[in-house]
Amino acid sequence: MDDDSGIRDLTVNALTYCVNREVLSFENGQSAWQYLQDGNEADIVICDVDMPDMDGFELMAKIKEQTPEKIFIIMSGRDANEKKAELARADAFLAKPFSINDLFNLVQSYVVD
């Protein structure tokens, strides 16, 4: 999930192709949290740090509190967030800007057929 709809759409399309699974996106952290609270599942959550309503770290904390095994990838254009993501128990950090290959390789490392 990214706050820019163009990047979000490109990421969804690329990941759908990459993992051959349904990929959903949300405009903000609160919408993603509500989706999960409604009993829906997600194998992996990818979230930008800078999101409206609930930032990526807040969303990750809520998700990890309920399901610590959930794969959560934080992405950010700020280098300082990499250490913060590590301390917050993110499974991975994706530095922006990133290449589609970087995204593919990272997600595929967590996807088991």
C-alpha positions as CSV (number, residue, x, y, z in Angstrom):
1,M,0.0,0.0,0.0
2,D,1.3,3.4,-1.0
3,D,-0.2,6.8,-0.6
4,D,0.3,7.5,-4.3
5,S,-2.4,5.8,-6.4
6,G,-0.2,5.4,-9.4
7,I,2.5,3.7,-7.5
8,R,-0.1,1.6,-5.7
9,D,-1.7,0.4,-8.9
10,L,1.7,-0.4,-10.5
11,T,2.7,-2.4,-7.4
12,V,-0.5,-4.3,-7.4
13,N,-0.2,-5.2,-11.1
14,A,3.4,-6.2,-10.8
15,L,2.8,-8.3,-7.7
16,T,-0.2,-10.0,-9.2
17,Y,2.0,-11.0,-12.1
18,C,4.9,-12.0,-9.8
19,V,3.1,-14.2,-7.4
20,N,0.0,-15.3,-9.4
21,R,-2.3,-14.5,-6.5
22,E,-4.9,-11.9,-5.7
23,V,-3.3,-8.7,-4.6
24,L,-5.4,-6.0,-2.9
25,S,-4.5,-2.4,-2.1
26,F,-5.9,0.2,0.3
27,E,-5.8,4.0,0.3
28,N,-4.8,4.1,3.9
29,G,-3.7,2.1,6.9
30,Q,-7.1,2.3,8.6
31,S,-8.8,0.7,5.6
32,A,-6.3,-2.2,5.5
33,W,-6.7,-2.7,9.3
34,Q,-10.5,-2.7,9.0
35,Y,-10.2,-5.3,6.2
36,L,-8.2,-7.6,8.4
37,Q,-10.5,-6.9,11.4
38,D,-13.5,-8.0,9.4
39,G,-12.0,-11.5,9.3
40,N,-10.2,-11.3,5.9
41,E,-6.8,-12.8,5.4
42,A,-3.6,-11.6,3.9
43,D,-0.4,-13.6,3.4
44,I,1.9,-10.6,3.2
45,V,1.3,-6.9,4.1
46,I,3.4,-4.3,2.3
47,C,3.0,-0.8,3.5
48,D,4.5,2.6,3.1
49,V,5.5,4.4,6.3
50,D,3.8,7.6,5.3
51,M,0.1,6.7,5.0
52,P,-2.9,8.9,5.9
53,D,-5.1,8.0,8.9
54,M,-2.7,5.3,10.2
55,D,1.0,5.2,9.2
56,G,2.8,2.0,8.3
57,F,4.4,1.6,11.7
58,E,1.1,1.9,13.5
59,L,-0.5,-0.6,11.1
60,M,2.4,-3.1,11.6
61,A,2.2,-2.8,15.4
62,K,-1.5,-3.6,15.4
63,I,-1.1,-6.5,13.0
64,K,2.0,-8.0,14.7
65,E,0.2,-7.7,18.1
66,Q,-2.6,-10.0,16.9
67,T,-0.7,-12.2,14.5
68,P,3.1,-11.9,15.1
69,E,3.8,-14.4,12.3
70,K,2.2,-12.2,9.6
71,I,4.8,-11.1,7.0
72,F,5.0,-7.3,7.0
73,I,7.2,-5.4,4.6
74,I,7.7,-1.7,5.3
75,M,8.7,0.6,2.5
76,S,10.0,4.2,2.7
77,G,12.0,6.8,0.9
78,R,13.7,7.8,4.1
79,D,16.8,5.9,5.1
80,A,16.2,6.5,8.8
81,N,13.1,4.4,8.6
82,E,15.1,1.2,7.8
83,K,16.5,1.0,11.4
84,K,13.2,1.9,12.8
85,A,11.5,-0.9,10.8
86,E,14.1,-3.4,12.0
87,L,13.5,-2.3,15.7
88,A,9.7,-2.5,15.1
89,R,10.1,-6.2,13.9
90,A,9.3,-5.6,10.2
91,D,10.1,-8.7,8.2
92,A,11.8,-6.6,5.6
93,F,12.4,-3.0,4.5
94,L,12.1,-1.9,0.9
95,A,13.8,1.4,0.1
96,K,12.1,3.8,-2.3
97,P,12.6,4.2,-5.1
98,F,12.9,0.5,-5.8
99,S,13.0,-1.5,-9.0
100,I,10.3,-4.0,-9.9
101,N,12.9,-6.7,-9.7
102,D,13.7,-5.7,-6.1
103,L,10.0,-6.0,-5.2
104,F,9.7,-9.3,-7.0
105,N,12.7,-10.8,-5.3
106,L,11.6,-9.7,-1.9
107,V,8.0,-10.9,-2.2
108,Q,9.0,-14.2,-3.8
109,S,11.4,-14.9,-0.9
110,Y,8.3,-15.1,1.3
111,V,5.8,-16.8,-1.1
112,V,5.8,-20.5,-1.0
113,D,3.9,-22.3,-3.7
